[in-house]
């Protein structure tokens, strides 16, 4: 899908103070897109601040060595957010994903912009630059810069490469195209080092994380004649291994390593009693539609939702929905 980026050029040229935000519990695509866009805008003389609904996860802090990415209320105030001329929302189109930042954006006169690739969406009353077929929001930032003739500075290449690489599963997902690889090559030419980025992301696991993954995978479940695989993580799992909730990152993808599985999910018991569920699919099964049944959303092959506890009840609701969808796929 082609995006006309010229309206964004006019918005940026006509304004100076810009606040960027992304979704709650940010991943590498969200944060990498923020940092990449900020660097590009600052090269054009703009004043850029961040106001995220969540803190940066520990394993992604290497993207932001100077600590510019701040959680709203912890480094940027409501007054400073409201003083911006433009608010840019990256990697989400859903109010619920913005948490405390959303109400601020709603009540200010700033121009609101969305740059996103997710199917699930609300009407944010924004100027949208959206392609639901794009492999990553980071990819959209590279496309934007190329289309508008804006330079991608050296400090932007690692965050943007990380954004694209992670949201394509290191270029193994079906969303990866020849253009994806050309973007990656462009960023490597400008200084991105894939081997180091991979090490920072995937080769710094704690012993606690490895113990957690082993404990959880020992209870892996198969359903729907092996078409569905799922796992769950309890508060006790965290207590017994010493792992942090963030260390469940990518664990759901293990469900798709089993021959014959078409989809999978992980259900994680949260400190507040809610249950976070992440869905994955490697067929035509639309897990975004399933997540939307529970107030969540995402992509056709990767999505998520938050359900009320207890864990057993949430699991039964999700299994019922997954079984119904798979029955319809036969």
ROTISE-330549 format. One record per residue (C-alpha): residue number from 0; residue in one letter; x, y, z. Coordinates in nm, 3 decimals. Each point is the difference from the previous one (the first is absolute). Layout:
residues N
<rodo n="NUM" res="A" u="X" v="Y" w="Z"/>
...
END
This chain:
residues 330
<rodo n="0" res="X" u="0.000" v="0.000" w="0.000"/>
<rodo n="1" res="X" u="0.141" v="0.336" w="-0.105"/>
<rodo n="2" res="X" u="-0.014" v="0.284" w="0.253"/>
<rodo n="3" res="X" u="-0.004" v="0.365" w="-0.100"/>
<rodo n="4" res="X" u="0.247" v="0.152" w="0.247"/>
<rodo n="5" res="X" u="-0.026" v="0.359" w="-0.125"/>
<rodo n="6" res="X" u="-0.262" v="0.100" w="0.261"/>
<rodo n="7" res="X" u="0.249" v="-0.103" w="0.269"/>
<rodo n="8" res="X" u="0.266" v="0.218" w="-0.157"/>
<rodo n="9" res="X" u="-0.233" v="0.299" w="0.028"/>
<rodo n="10" res="X" u="-0.084" v="-0.081" w="0.363"/>
<rodo n="11" res="X" u="0.366" v="-0.029" w="0.095"/>
<rodo n="12" res="X" u="0.109" v="0.308" w="-0.195"/>
<rodo n="13" res="X" u="-0.273" v="0.213" w="0.161"/>
<rodo n="14" res="X" u="0.074" v="-0.099" w="0.361"/>
<rodo n="15" res="X" u="0.297" v="-0.020" w="0.236"/>
<rodo n="16" res="X" u="-0.085" v="-0.181" w="0.326"/>
<rodo n="17" res="X" u="-0.085" v="-0.368" w="-0.041"/>
<rodo n="18" res="X" u="-0.085" v="-0.268" w="0.257"/>
<rodo n="19" res="X" u="0.027" v="-0.366" w="-0.097"/>
<rodo n="20" res="X" u="-0.172" v="-0.290" w="0.173"/>
<rodo n="21" res="X" u="-0.064" v="-0.369" w="-0.059"/>
<rodo n="22" res="X" u="-0.204" v="-0.282" w="0.151"/>
<rodo n="23" res="X" u="0.009" v="-0.135" w="0.353"/>
<rodo n="24" res="X" u="0.256" v="-0.279" w="0.063"/>
<rodo n="25" res="X" u="0.207" v="0.113" w="-0.299"/>
<rodo n="26" res="X" u="0.192" v="-0.237" w="-0.222"/>
<rodo n="27" res="X" u="0.304" v="0.064" w="-0.219"/>
<rodo n="28" res="X" u="-0.213" v="0.117" w="-0.293"/>
<rodo n="29" res="X" u="-0.176" v="0.264" w="0.209"/>
<rodo n="30" res="X" u="0.314" v="0.134" w="0.169"/>
<rodo n="31" res="X" u="0.222" v="-0.034" w="-0.305"/>
<rodo n="32" res="X" u="-0.253" v="0.190" w="-0.210"/>
<rodo n="33" res="X" u="-0.018" v="0.277" w="0.261"/>
<rodo n="34" res="X" u="0.376" v="0.040" w="0.022"/>
<rodo n="35" res="X" u="0.046" v="-0.022" w="-0.376"/>
<rodo n="36" res="X" u="-0.268" v="0.258" w="-0.071"/>
<rodo n="37" res="X" u="0.130" v="0.232" w="0.273"/>
<rodo n="38" res="X" u="0.349" v="-0.003" w="-0.152"/>
<rodo n="39" res="X" u="-0.138" v="0.077" w="-0.345"/>
<rodo n="40" res="X" u="-0.215" v="0.288" w="0.130"/>
<rodo n="41" res="X" u="0.283" v="0.145" w="0.207"/>
<rodo n="42" res="X" u="0.216" v="0.011" w="-0.313"/>
<rodo n="43" res="X" u="-0.270" v="0.231" w="-0.134"/>
<rodo n="44" res="X" u="0.032" v="0.232" w="0.299"/>
<rodo n="45" res="X" u="-0.303" v="-0.123" w="0.195"/>
<rodo n="46" res="X" u="-0.026" v="-0.023" w="0.379"/>
<rodo n="47" res="X" u="-0.101" v="-0.358" w="0.084"/>
<rodo n="48" res="X" u="-0.110" v="-0.146" w="0.334"/>
<rodo n="49" res="X" u="-0.134" v="-0.341" w="0.100"/>
<rodo n="50" res="X" u="-0.298" v="-0.086" w="0.222"/>
<rodo n="51" res="X" u="-0.052" v="-0.374" w="0.015"/>
<rodo n="52" res="X" u="-0.268" v="-0.181" w="0.200"/>
<rodo n="53" res="X" u="0.257" v="-0.255" w="0.127"/>
<rodo n="54" res="X" u="0.364" v="-0.007" w="0.097"/>
<rodo n="55" res="X" u="0.252" v="-0.142" w="-0.246"/>
<rodo n="56" res="X" u="0.050" v="-0.374" w="0.062"/>
<rodo n="57" res="X" u="0.343" v="-0.085" w="0.135"/>
<rodo n="58" res="X" u="0.100" v="-0.213" w="-0.301"/>
<rodo n="59" res="X" u="-0.067" v="0.293" w="-0.238"/>
<rodo n="60" res="X" u="0.190" v="0.270" w="0.189"/>
<rodo n="61" res="X" u="0.297" v="-0.044" w="-0.233"/>
<rodo n="62" res="X" u="-0.205" v="0.181" w="-0.265"/>
<rodo n="63" res="X" u="-0.009" v="0.313" w="0.217"/>
<rodo n="64" res="X" u="0.338" v="0.033" w="0.175"/>
<rodo n="65" res="X" u="-0.066" v="0.362" w="0.103"/>
<rodo n="66" res="X" u="-0.337" v="-0.079" w="0.159"/>
<rodo n="67" res="X" u="-0.213" v="0.234" w="-0.211"/>
<rodo n="68" res="X" u="-0.300" v="-0.234" w="-0.011"/>
<rodo n="69" res="X" u="-0.200" v="0.087" w="0.310"/>
<rodo n="70" res="X" u="-0.327" v="-0.110" w="0.146"/>
<rodo n="71" res="X" u="-0.264" v="0.270" w="0.025"/>
<rodo n="72" res="X" u="0.021" v="0.159" w="0.344"/>
<rodo n="73" res="X" u="0.361" v="-0.113" w="0.048"/>
<rodo n="74" res="X" u="0.201" v="0.246" w="-0.207"/>
<rodo n="75" res="X" u="-0.273" v="0.185" w="-0.185"/>
<rodo n="76" res="X" u="-0.301" v="0.169" w="0.157"/>
<rodo n="77" res="X" u="-0.355" v="0.044" w="-0.124"/>
<rodo n="78" res="X" u="0.074" v="0.369" w="-0.056"/>
<rodo n="79" res="X" u="0.299" v="-0.083" w="-0.221"/>
<rodo n="80" res="X" u="-0.200" v="-0.251" w="-0.201"/>
<rodo n="81" res="X" u="-0.284" v="0.247" w="-0.051"/>
<rodo n="82" res="X" u="0.243" v="0.272" w="-0.110"/>
<rodo n="83" res="X" u="0.099" v="-0.198" w="-0.313"/>
<rodo n="84" res="X" u="-0.113" v="0.107" w="-0.345"/>
<rodo n="85" res="X" u="-0.022" v="-0.358" w="-0.130"/>
<rodo n="86" res="X" u="-0.067" v="-0.333" w="0.169"/>
<rodo n="87" res="X" u="0.115" v="-0.306" w="-0.197"/>
<rodo n="88" res="X" u="-0.126" v="-0.345" w="0.103"/>
<rodo n="89" res="X" u="0.215" v="-0.288" w="-0.124"/>
<rodo n="90" res="X" u="-0.076" v="-0.371" w="-0.036"/>
<rodo n="91" res="X" u="-0.358" v="0.014" w="0.128"/>
<rodo n="92" res="X" u="-0.338" v="0.143" w="-0.096"/>
<rodo n="93" res="X" u="-0.183" v="-0.090" w="0.321"/>
<rodo n="94" res="X" u="-0.090" v="0.233" w="0.287"/>
<rodo n="95" res="X" u="0.030" v="-0.277" w="0.258"/>
<rodo n="96" res="X" u="0.362" v="-0.057" w="-0.104"/>
<rodo n="97" res="X" u="0.089" v="0.360" w="0.090"/>
<rodo n="98" res="X" u="-0.126" v="-0.024" w="0.361"/>
<rodo n="99" res="X" u="0.061" v="0.331" w="0.188"/>
<rodo n="100" res="X" u="0.146" v="0.171" w="-0.306"/>
<rodo n="101" res="X" u="-0.323" v="-0.038" w="-0.199"/>
<rodo n="102" res="X" u="-0.217" v="0.244" w="0.199"/>
<rodo n="103" res="X" u="0.269" v="0.266" w="-0.031"/>
<rodo n="104" res="X" u="0.014" v="-0.038" w="-0.376"/>
<rodo n="105" res="X" u="-0.379" v="0.017" w="-0.019"/>
<rodo n="106" res="X" u="-0.029" v="0.336" w="0.173"/>
<rodo n="107" res="X" u="0.284" v="0.199" w="-0.157"/>
<rodo n="108" res="X" u="-0.019" v="0.205" w="-0.321"/>
<rodo n="109" res="X" u="0.320" v="-0.160" w="-0.136"/>
<rodo n="110" res="X" u="-0.009" v="-0.163" w="-0.341"/>
<rodo n="111" res="X" u="-0.034" v="-0.375" w="0.054"/>
<rodo n="112" res="X" u="0.180" v="-0.245" w="-0.232"/>
<rodo n="113" res="X" u="-0.003" v="-0.380" w="-0.008"/>
<rodo n="114" res="X" u="0.268" v="-0.213" w="-0.171"/>
<rodo n="115" res="X" u="-0.095" v="-0.366" w="0.034"/>
<rodo n="116" res="X" u="-0.034" v="-0.340" w="-0.165"/>
<rodo n="117" res="X" u="-0.252" v="-0.174" w="0.226"/>
<rodo n="118" res="X" u="-0.341" v="-0.116" w="-0.121"/>
<rodo n="119" res="X" u="-0.183" v="0.069" w="0.327"/>
<rodo n="120" res="X" u="-0.080" v="0.368" w="0.035"/>
<rodo n="121" res="X" u="-0.205" v="0.273" w="0.165"/>
<rodo n="122" res="X" u="-0.079" v="0.340" w="-0.144"/>
<rodo n="123" res="X" u="0.271" v="0.210" w="0.165"/>
<rodo n="124" res="X" u="-0.112" v="0.310" w="-0.194"/>
<rodo n="125" res="X" u="0.346" v="0.007" w="-0.152"/>
<rodo n="126" res="X" u="0.166" v="0.046" w="-0.336"/>
<rodo n="127" res="X" u="0.082" v="-0.364" w="-0.074"/>
<rodo n="128" res="X" u="0.296" v="-0.145" w="-0.186"/>
<rodo n="129" res="X" u="-0.088" v="-0.365" w="0.019"/>
<rodo n="130" res="X" u="0.072" v="-0.317" w="-0.195"/>
<rodo n="131" res="X" u="-0.135" v="-0.318" w="0.157"/>
<rodo n="132" res="X" u="0.205" v="-0.208" w="-0.244"/>
<rodo n="133" res="X" u="0.329" v="0.157" w="0.110"/>
<rodo n="134" res="X" u="0.238" v="-0.231" w="0.183"/>
<rodo n="135" res="X" u="0.083" v="0.252" w="0.274"/>
<rodo n="136" res="X" u="-0.058" v="0.359" w="0.102"/>
<rodo n="137" res="X" u="0.379" v="0.037" w="-0.026"/>
<rodo n="138" res="X" u="-0.036" v="-0.089" w="-0.366"/>
<rodo n="139" res="X" u="-0.252" v="0.283" w="-0.041"/>
<rodo n="140" res="X" u="0.250" v="0.246" w="0.151"/>
<rodo n="141" res="X" u="0.264" v="-0.105" w="-0.254"/>
<rodo n="142" res="X" u="-0.256" v="0.030" w="-0.280"/>
<rodo n="143" res="X" u="-0.101" v="0.344" w="0.126"/>
<rodo n="144" res="X" u="0.358" v="0.125" w="0.002"/>
<rodo n="145" res="X" u="0.064" v="-0.134" w="-0.350"/>
<rodo n="146" res="X" u="-0.323" v="0.144" w="-0.140"/>
<rodo n="147" res="X" u="0.059" v="0.346" w="0.147"/>
<rodo n="148" res="X" u="0.374" v="0.010" w="-0.071"/>
<rodo n="149" res="X" u="0.083" v="0.029" w="0.371"/>
<rodo n="150" res="X" u="0.335" v="-0.129" w="0.120"/>
<rodo n="151" res="X" u="0.011" v="-0.297" w="0.238"/>
<rodo n="152" res="X" u="0.279" v="0.096" w="0.242"/>
<rodo n="153" res="X" u="0.244" v="-0.255" w="0.133"/>
<rodo n="154" res="X" u="-0.156" v="-0.002" w="0.348"/>
<rodo n="155" res="X" u="-0.330" v="-0.114" w="-0.153"/>
<rodo n="156" res="X" u="0.124" v="-0.310" w="-0.183"/>
<rodo n="157" res="X" u="0.032" v="-0.242" w="0.294"/>
<rodo n="158" res="X" u="-0.347" v="0.077" w="0.142"/>
<rodo n="159" res="X" u="-0.160" v="-0.025" w="-0.345"/>
<rodo n="160" res="X" u="0.180" v="-0.322" w="-0.093"/>
<rodo n="161" res="X" u="-0.100" v="-0.148" w="0.336"/>
<rodo n="162" res="X" u="-0.363" v="0.103" w="-0.058"/>
<rodo n="163" res="X" u="-0.016" v="-0.169" w="-0.340"/>
<rodo n="164" res="X" u="0.201" v="-0.309" w="0.095"/>
<rodo n="165" res="X" u="-0.206" v="-0.082" w="0.309"/>
<rodo n="166" res="X" u="-0.342" v="0.057" w="-0.156"/>
<rodo n="167" res="X" u="0.094" v="-0.230" w="-0.289"/>
<rodo n="168" res="X" u="0.142" v="-0.267" w="0.231"/>
<rodo n="169" res="X" u="0.345" v="0.075" w="-0.138"/>
<rodo n="170" res="X" u="-0.139" v="-0.004" w="-0.355"/>
<rodo n="171" res="X" u="-0.165" v="-0.341" w="0.023"/>
<rodo n="172" res="X" u="-0.368" v="0.107" w="0.018"/>
<rodo n="173" res="X" u="-0.215" v="0.002" w="-0.313"/>
<rodo n="174" res="X" u="-0.020" v="0.380" w="0.020"/>
<rodo n="175" res="X" u="0.366" v="0.018" w="-0.107"/>
<rodo n="176" res="X" u="0.037" v="0.118" w="-0.359"/>
<rodo n="177" res="X" u="0.281" v="0.099" w="-0.233"/>
<rodo n="178" res="X" u="-0.062" v="0.360" w="0.106"/>
<rodo n="179" res="X" u="0.050" v="-0.105" w="0.363"/>
<rodo n="180" res="X" u="0.342" v="-0.133" w="-0.085"/>
<rodo n="181" res="X" u="0.085" v="0.313" w="-0.198"/>
<rodo n="182" res="X" u="-0.091" v="0.211" w="0.304"/>
<rodo n="183" res="X" u="0.219" v="-0.220" w="0.220"/>
<rodo n="184" res="X" u="0.286" v="0.036" w="-0.246"/>
<rodo n="185" res="X" u="-0.048" v="0.377" w="-0.006"/>
<rodo n="186" res="X" u="0.028" v="0.013" w="0.380"/>
<rodo n="187" res="X" u="0.305" v="-0.229" w="0.000"/>
<rodo n="188" res="X" u="0.163" v="0.227" w="-0.257"/>
<rodo n="189" res="X" u="-0.057" v="0.287" w="0.244"/>
<rodo n="190" res="X" u="0.159" v="-0.185" w="0.292"/>
<rodo n="191" res="X" u="-0.243" v="-0.253" w="0.149"/>
<rodo n="192" res="X" u="0.179" v="-0.315" w="0.123"/>
<rodo n="193" res="X" u="-0.243" v="-0.295" w="-0.001"/>
<rodo n="194" res="X" u="0.229" v="-0.237" w="0.190"/>
<rodo n="195" res="X" u="0.030" v="0.244" w="0.292"/>
<rodo n="196" res="X" u="-0.371" v="0.081" w="-0.001"/>
<rodo n="197" res="X" u="-0.083" v="-0.371" w="0.014"/>
<rodo n="198" res="X" u="0.242" v="-0.048" w="0.289"/>
<rodo n="199" res="X" u="-0.152" v="0.291" w="0.193"/>
<rodo n="200" res="X" u="-0.351" v="-0.134" w="-0.055"/>
<rodo n="201" res="X" u="0.033" v="-0.375" w="0.026"/>
<rodo n="202" res="X" u="0.333" v="-0.100" w="0.155"/>
<rodo n="203" res="X" u="-0.020" v="0.173" w="0.337"/>
<rodo n="204" res="X" u="-0.253" v="-0.226" w="0.170"/>
<rodo n="205" res="X" u="0.008" v="-0.034" w="0.375"/>
<rodo n="206" res="X" u="0.014" v="-0.340" w="0.166"/>
<rodo n="207" res="X" u="-0.340" v="0.083" w="0.151"/>
<rodo n="208" res="X" u="-0.149" v="0.051" w="-0.345"/>
<rodo n="209" res="X" u="0.135" v="-0.334" w="-0.122"/>
<rodo n="210" res="X" u="-0.140" v="-0.176" w="0.308"/>
<rodo n="211" res="X" u="-0.339" v="0.167" w="-0.052"/>
<rodo n="212" res="X" u="-0.016" v="-0.107" w="-0.365"/>
<rodo n="213" res="X" u="0.094" v="-0.357" w="0.089"/>
<rodo n="214" res="X" u="-0.260" v="-0.015" w="0.279"/>
<rodo n="215" res="X" u="-0.278" v="0.141" w="-0.219"/>
<rodo n="216" res="X" u="0.081" v="-0.212" w="-0.306"/>
<rodo n="217" res="X" u="-0.004" v="-0.315" w="0.213"/>
<rodo n="218" res="X" u="-0.377" v="0.062" w="0.030"/>
<rodo n="219" res="X" u="-0.063" v="0.070" w="-0.369"/>
<rodo n="220" res="X" u="-0.349" v="-0.102" w="-0.114"/>
<rodo n="221" res="X" u="-0.127" v="-0.117" w="-0.338"/>
<rodo n="222" res="X" u="-0.364" v="0.033" w="-0.106"/>
<rodo n="223" res="X" u="-0.218" v="-0.028" w="-0.308"/>
<rodo n="224" res="X" u="0.181" v="-0.314" w="-0.120"/>
<rodo n="225" res="X" u="0.336" v="0.170" w="0.030"/>
<rodo n="226" res="X" u="-0.094" v="0.310" w="-0.198"/>
<rodo n="227" res="X" u="0.012" v="0.220" w="0.312"/>
<rodo n="228" res="X" u="0.283" v="0.021" w="0.253"/>
<rodo n="229" res="X" u="-0.017" v="0.211" w="0.313"/>
<rodo n="230" res="X" u="0.180" v="0.074" w="0.325"/>
<rodo n="231" res="X" u="-0.077" v="0.197" w="0.313"/>
<rodo n="232" res="X" u="0.216" v="0.186" w="0.252"/>
<rodo n="233" res="X" u="-0.105" v="0.039" w="0.362"/>
<rodo n="234" res="X" u="0.113" v="0.232" w="0.276"/>
<rodo n="235" res="X" u="0.157" v="-0.305" w="0.162"/>
<rodo n="236" res="X" u="0.215" v="-0.055" w="-0.310"/>
<rodo n="237" res="X" u="0.150" v="0.347" w="0.043"/>
<rodo n="238" res="X" u="0.047" v="-0.052" w="0.374"/>
<rodo n="239" res="X" u="0.167" v="-0.339" w="-0.040"/>
<rodo n="240" res="X" u="0.241" v="0.101" w="-0.278"/>
<rodo n="241" res="X" u="0.068" v="0.362" w="0.092"/>
<rodo n="242" res="X" u="-0.086" v="0.107" w="-0.354"/>
<rodo n="243" res="X" u="-0.176" v="0.327" w="-0.086"/>
<rodo n="244" res="X" u="-0.323" v="0.027" w="-0.206"/>
<rodo n="245" res="X" u="0.197" v="0.161" w="-0.284"/>
<rodo n="246" res="X" u="0.201" v="-0.320" w="-0.029"/>
<rodo n="247" res="X" u="-0.297" v="-0.179" w="-0.155"/>
<rodo n="248" res="X" u="0.081" v="0.194" w="-0.320"/>
<rodo n="249" res="X" u="-0.008" v="-0.232" w="-0.306"/>
<rodo n="250" res="X" u="-0.101" v="-0.304" w="0.207"/>
<rodo n="251" res="X" u="-0.328" v="-0.027" w="-0.191"/>
<rodo n="252" res="X" u="0.194" v="-0.059" w="-0.323"/>
<rodo n="253" res="X" u="0.118" v="-0.336" w="0.136"/>
<rodo n="254" res="X" u="-0.356" v="-0.123" w="-0.057"/>
<rodo n="255" res="X" u="0.052" v="0.025" w="-0.376"/>
<rodo n="256" res="X" u="0.320" v="-0.207" w="0.004"/>
<rodo n="257" res="X" u="-0.204" v="-0.319" w="0.033"/>
<rodo n="258" res="X" u="-0.069" v="-0.184" w="-0.324"/>
<rodo n="259" res="X" u="-0.366" v="0.018" w="-0.093"/>
<rodo n="260" res="X" u="-0.095" v="0.299" w="0.213"/>
<rodo n="261" res="X" u="-0.181" v="0.280" w="-0.178"/>
<rodo n="262" res="X" u="-0.040" v="0.243" w="0.288"/>
<rodo n="263" res="X" u="0.084" v="0.053" w="0.363"/>
<rodo n="264" res="X" u="-0.039" v="0.226" w="0.298"/>
<rodo n="265" res="X" u="0.155" v="0.078" w="0.334"/>
<rodo n="266" res="X" u="-0.202" v="0.114" w="0.304"/>
<rodo n="267" res="X" u="0.196" v="0.189" w="0.266"/>
<rodo n="268" res="X" u="-0.137" v="0.071" w="0.346"/>
<rodo n="269" res="X" u="0.063" v="0.367" w="0.084"/>
<rodo n="270" res="X" u="0.076" v="0.154" w="0.338"/>
<rodo n="271" res="X" u="-0.340" v="0.171" w="0.002"/>
<rodo n="272" res="X" u="-0.185" v="-0.327" w="-0.060"/>
<rodo n="273" res="X" u="-0.071" v="0.058" w="-0.368"/>
<rodo n="274" res="X" u="0.124" v="-0.242" w="-0.266"/>
<rodo n="275" res="X" u="0.205" v="0.116" w="-0.299"/>
<rodo n="276" res="X" u="-0.050" v="-0.220" w="-0.306"/>
<rodo n="277" res="X" u="0.218" v="0.006" w="-0.311"/>
<rodo n="278" res="X" u="-0.119" v="-0.182" w="-0.312"/>
<rodo n="279" res="X" u="0.199" v="-0.127" w="-0.299"/>
<rodo n="280" res="X" u="-0.104" v="-0.159" w="-0.330"/>
<rodo n="281" res="X" u="0.192" v="-0.129" w="-0.300"/>
<rodo n="282" res="X" u="-0.302" v="-0.068" w="-0.221"/>
<rodo n="283" res="X" u="-0.296" v="0.201" w="-0.123"/>
<rodo n="284" res="X" u="-0.150" v="-0.011" w="0.352"/>
<rodo n="285" res="X" u="-0.057" v="0.363" w="0.103"/>
<rodo n="286" res="X" u="0.108" v="0.024" w="0.364"/>
<rodo n="287" res="X" u="-0.060" v="0.376" w="0.000"/>
<rodo n="288" res="X" u="-0.372" v="-0.075" w="-0.033"/>
<rodo n="289" res="X" u="0.025" v="-0.235" w="0.297"/>
<rodo n="290" res="X" u="0.184" v="0.260" w="0.209"/>
<rodo n="291" res="X" u="-0.265" v="0.257" w="-0.087"/>
<rodo n="292" res="X" u="-0.262" v="-0.223" w="0.166"/>
<rodo n="293" res="X" u="0.179" v="0.080" w="0.326"/>
<rodo n="294" res="X" u="0.060" v="0.371" w="-0.062"/>
<rodo n="295" res="X" u="0.346" v="-0.048" w="-0.149"/>
<rodo n="296" res="X" u="0.134" v="-0.008" w="-0.353"/>
<rodo n="297" res="X" u="0.308" v="0.004" w="-0.216"/>
<rodo n="298" res="X" u="0.096" v="-0.178" w="-0.321"/>
<rodo n="299" res="X" u="-0.159" v="-0.297" w="-0.174"/>
<rodo n="300" res="X" u="0.289" v="-0.222" w="0.111"/>
<rodo n="301" res="X" u="0.107" v="0.171" w="0.325"/>
<rodo n="302" res="X" u="-0.232" v="0.167" w="0.248"/>
<rodo n="303" res="X" u="-0.078" v="0.036" w="0.367"/>
<rodo n="304" res="X" u="-0.261" v="0.080" w="0.263"/>
<rodo n="305" res="X" u="-0.043" v="0.048" w="0.374"/>
<rodo n="306" res="X" u="-0.269" v="-0.210" w="0.170"/>
<rodo n="307" res="X" u="-0.124" v="0.016" w="0.359"/>
<rodo n="308" res="X" u="0.111" v="-0.285" w="0.225"/>
<rodo n="309" res="X" u="0.007" v="-0.249" w="0.145"/>
<rodo n="310" res="X" u="0.241" v="-0.179" w="-0.233"/>
<rodo n="311" res="X" u="-0.214" v="-0.316" w="-0.032"/>
<rodo n="312" res="X" u="-0.303" v="0.201" w="-0.109"/>
<rodo n="313" res="X" u="0.200" v="0.203" w="-0.252"/>
<rodo n="314" res="X" u="0.152" v="-0.317" w="-0.143"/>
<rodo n="315" res="X" u="-0.341" v="-0.158" w="-0.048"/>
<rodo n="316" res="X" u="-0.131" v="0.308" w="-0.180"/>
<rodo n="317" res="X" u="0.299" v="0.014" w="-0.232"/>
<rodo n="318" res="X" u="-0.006" v="-0.375" w="-0.070"/>
<rodo n="319" res="X" u="-0.370" v="0.018" w="-0.083"/>
<rodo n="320" res="X" u="0.063" v="0.281" w="-0.250"/>
<rodo n="321" res="X" u="0.302" v="-0.172" w="-0.155"/>
<rodo n="322" res="X" u="-0.181" v="-0.332" w="-0.036"/>
<rodo n="323" res="X" u="-0.295" v="0.171" w="-0.167"/>
<rodo n="324" res="X" u="0.225" v="0.180" w="-0.249"/>
<rodo n="325" res="X" u="0.196" v="-0.313" w="-0.082"/>
<rodo n="326" res="X" u="-0.321" v="-0.198" w="-0.045"/>
<rodo n="327" res="X" u="-0.107" v="0.259" w="-0.255"/>
<rodo n="328" res="X" u="0.333" v="-0.030" w="-0.180"/>
<rodo n="329" res="X" u="-0.046" v="-0.370" w="-0.079"/>
END
